[in-house]
C-alpha cells in the first residue's frame, strides 16, 4: 500500500490501537478484537518481543484490506524500523524523533510518526518528511497545547497518545487532534482474556471520536 493510502486509512479511522501484549497469541487476539470493534489502525509495539512475528502474520492476513493498516510502535532506531518494514509494517511510530529512522522511512515510502514536544522539534520533523507528529504523552500537555501548536503551524497533523480515554476522547477530537492512540485499557483487558469487551470498548471509542469531529 503506497504512503498516501496508508495516511488516508489512518485519518479515516482516527483511532489507533496501541497493542502491546505479553505473548504473540495475546497480541494477535487483541488486534483481532480491535478490528472487530471498528479500530482498523493497529500499532504493534516493540515492547512485545514477538512484534516482528505479529506484524508479519497480521500483514499477511489483512493484505487485501485497504482500510486495515498494521504499523509498528516503540521503534527507537532505524534498524528496528527496517525489521518492521520487512515484516510488513505499513507505518512506523516512535516515542521520539530519530533522523536516521525518518530517512529510512522516506526511502521506502513509509509514514513515520515520531513523538515530539516543542515547536522546534515539530518543524525539524516536518523538514525531514514527516506527515504526522505524535504528541506524547498527551496527558502531560493538555488539550490546549494543540491549539498552541496549530496557531503558528496550522498545517501540522497531530496524533495524541497517552492519557486518551472514553471520558476525554471527544475533547481531544474537538481540540484538533486528527488521530488518537488508545492502548492501556485494551491491553489490560487482553491480558485478562476479555476479548469481547475489547471490541465493545473500541466501538465506543470510534463512535465518540467520529461524533466529535463531525461537529
C-alpha positions in Angstrom: 0.0 0.0 0.0 1.5 3.3 -1.0 2.2 6.0 1.6 -0.8 8.2 0.8 -3.3 5.3 1.0 -1.9 4.4 4.5 -2.2 8.0 5.6 -5.8 8.2 4.3 -6.6 5.0 6.2 -5.2 6.4 9.4 -7.1 9.7 9.0 -10.3 7.9 8.1 -10.2 5.7 11.2 -8.9 8.4 13.5 -8.3 5.9 16.3 -5.2 3.8 16.5 -5.0 0.8 18.8 -1.6 0.6 20.5 -1.2 -3.2 21.0 1.4 -4.4 23.5 0.6 -7.8 24.9 3.0 -10.2 26.6 2.8 -13.0 24.1 2.3 -13.4 20.4 -1.1 -15.0 20.9 -2.4 -12.2 23.1 -1.1 -9.5 20.7 -2.9 -11.1 17.8 -6.1 -11.6 19.7 -6.1 -8.0 21.0 -5.6 -6.9 17.4 -8.5 -9.0 16.0 -10.8 -7.8 18.8 -9.9 -4.1 18.0 -10.6 -4.7 14.3 -13.9 -6.3 15.1 -14.7 -3.3 17.1 -14.0 -0.9 14.3 -10.5 0.2 15.2 -8.8 -0.7 12.0 -5.5 1.1 12.5 -3.2 -1.1 14.6 0.2 -0.3 16.1 2.2 -3.3 17.3 4.8 -2.2 19.7 8.3 -3.5 20.1 7.8 -3.9 23.8 6.4 -7.3 22.8 9.4 -9.5 21.9 7.3 -11.2 19.3 6.5 -7.9 17.5 8.1 -9.0 14.2 6.1 -12.2 14.1 2.9 -10.5 15.0 3.4 -7.8 12.3 4.2 -10.5 9.7 1.2 -12.6 10.5 -1.3 -9.7 10.6 0.1 -8.1 7.5 -0.2 -11.3 5.5 -3.8 -11.8 6.9 -5.1 -8.3 6.0 -3.0 -7.6 2.9 -6.2 -7.2 0.8 -8.0 -4.9 3.2 -7.2 -1.3 2.3 -9.0 0.1 5.4 -6.9 -2.0 7.8 -3.3 -0.8 8.4 -0.8 -2.6 10.5 2.1 -0.4 11.9 5.0 -0.8 14.3 5.3 1.2 17.5 8.0 2.0 20.1 10.5 2.0 17.3 13.7 3.6 18.7 16.1 3.3 15.8 16.4 2.8 12.0 17.5 -0.9 12.5 14.2 -1.7 14.2 12.2 0.3 11.7 13.8 -1.7 8.8 13.0 -5.0 10.5 9.4 -3.8 11.0 9.1 -2.7 7.4 10.5 -6.1 6.1 7.9 -7.8 8.3 5.1 -5.8 6.6 4.6 -2.7 8.8 2.8 0.0 6.8 3.8 2.8 9.1 6.3 3.5 11.9 5.7 5.1 15.3 8.4 6.3 17.7 8.2 7.9 21.2 10.9 10.4 20.0 12.2 11.7 16.7 15.2 9.9 15.0 16.7 11.4 11.9 18.0 8.0 10.6 14.6 6.5 11.0 13.0 9.4 9.1 15.4 8.9 6.3 14.8 5.2 6.1 11.0 5.6 6.1 11.3 8.2 3.3 13.4 5.8 1.3 10.8 3.1 1.5 7.8 5.4 1.2 6.5 4.6 4.7 4.8 7.1 7.0 6.9 7.9 10.1 5.1 9.3 13.2 7.6 10.4 15.8 6.9 11.7 19.3 7.8 15.4 19.7 7.2 18.1 22.2 8.5 21.5 21.1 7.8 23.7 18.1 11.4 23.3 17.1 11.1 19.5 17.2 7.9 19.6 15.1 9.5 21.8 12.4 12.6 19.6 12.3 10.4 16.5 11.9 8.4 18.1 9.1 11.5 19.2 7.3 12.6 15.5 7.4 9.5 14.4 5.6 7.2 13.6 8.5 3.4 13.9 7.8 2.0 13.3 11.3 3.6 14.1 14.6 2.8 12.3 17.9 2.0 14.4 21.0 3.3 12.1 23.7 2.4 11.7 26.4 -0.8 13.7 25.8 -1.7 13.9 29.4 1.5 15.8 30.2 0.4 18.6 27.9 -3.4 19.0 27.9 -5.7 19.7 25.1 -4.8 23.4 24.9 -1.4 22.5 23.7 -2.8 21.5 20.3 -4.3 25.0 19.6 -1.0 26.5 20.7 0.9 24.4 18.2 -1.6 24.9 15.4 -1.6 28.7 15.8 1.9 29.1 14.2 1.8 25.7 12.4 -1.8 25.2 11.1 -0.7 22.6 8.6 0.6 20.1 11.3 -1.3 16.9 11.7 -1.3 15.6 15.3 -1.8 12.1 16.8 -2.3 12.2 20.6 -1.2 9.1 22.6 -1.0 8.7 26.4 -3.9 9.6 28.6 -6.7 9.3 26.0 -9.8 7.6 27.4 -13.5 7.4 26.8 -14.1 10.4 29.0 -11.8 12.8 27.1 -11.5 11.4 23.6 -14.2 13.8 22.3 -12.3 16.7 23.9 -9.1 15.7 22.1 -11.0 15.5 18.8 -12.6 18.9 19.3 -9.2 20.3 20.2 -7.9 19.4 16.8 -6.3 16.0 17.1 -6.6 14.3 13.7 -5.8 10.9 15.3 -5.7 9.5 18.8 -3.9 6.4 20.1 -5.5 4.2 22.7 -4.0 1.2 24.4 -3.8 0.9 28.2 -7.4 -0.3 28.7 -7.3 -2.6 25.7 -4.1 -4.3 26.7 -5.3 -4.8 30.3 -8.5 -6.5 29.0 -6.4 -8.6 26.7 -4.2 -9.9 29.5 -7.4 -10.8 31.3 -8.7 -12.7 28.3 -11.7 -10.3 27.9 -11.5 -10.0 24.1 -15.2 -9.4 23.5 -15.0 -6.5 25.9 -12.2 -5.0 23.8 -14.4 -5.0 20.7 -17.2 -3.3 22.6 -14.9 -0.6 24.1 -13.4 0.0 20.6 -16.8 0.7 19.2 -17.4 3.3 21.9 -14.1 5.0 21.1 -14.7 5.1 17.4 -18.3 6.4 17.8 -17.3 9.1 20.3 -14.3 10.3 18.2 -16.2 10.4 14.9 -19.2 12.1 16.5 -17.0 14.8 17.9 -15.1 15.5 14.7 -18.3 15.7 12.7 -19.5 18.6 14.7 
